[in-house]
């Protein structure tokens, strides 16, 4: 059973809203999948991911061989993963952002420098080959 929760909506007018976040997420998840996937992909998605059927049952129901089934599953995961991450105005992934937790900010310029790979023309670091006294 789900519970209605009081959520504080930030911003200029800062309001409080009652909602069922779990059900809202489930509805968003399934509606986005239905909108993005074609009919054949959605059938596989529904059987395998929503209804929880294993690959043997899915292959038998959909009249597919195992290799084709898994290729389709990986294609569906890739397609939906991108859509869930890039969905506007609120992405479905990562979950902590969807459910109102920590919001990730853009990286600062100083942190970008740390993450950048060194240039190719730089000398390699080599460990000493003999014991230095």
Secondary structure, 3 states (H helix, E strand, C coil): CCCCEEEEECCCCCEEEEECHHHHHHHHHHHHHHHHCCHHHHHHHHHHHHCCCCHHHHHHHHCCCHHHHHHHHHHHHHHHHHHHHHCCCCCCCCHHHHCCCCCCCCCCHHHHHHHCCCCCCCCCCCCCCCCCC
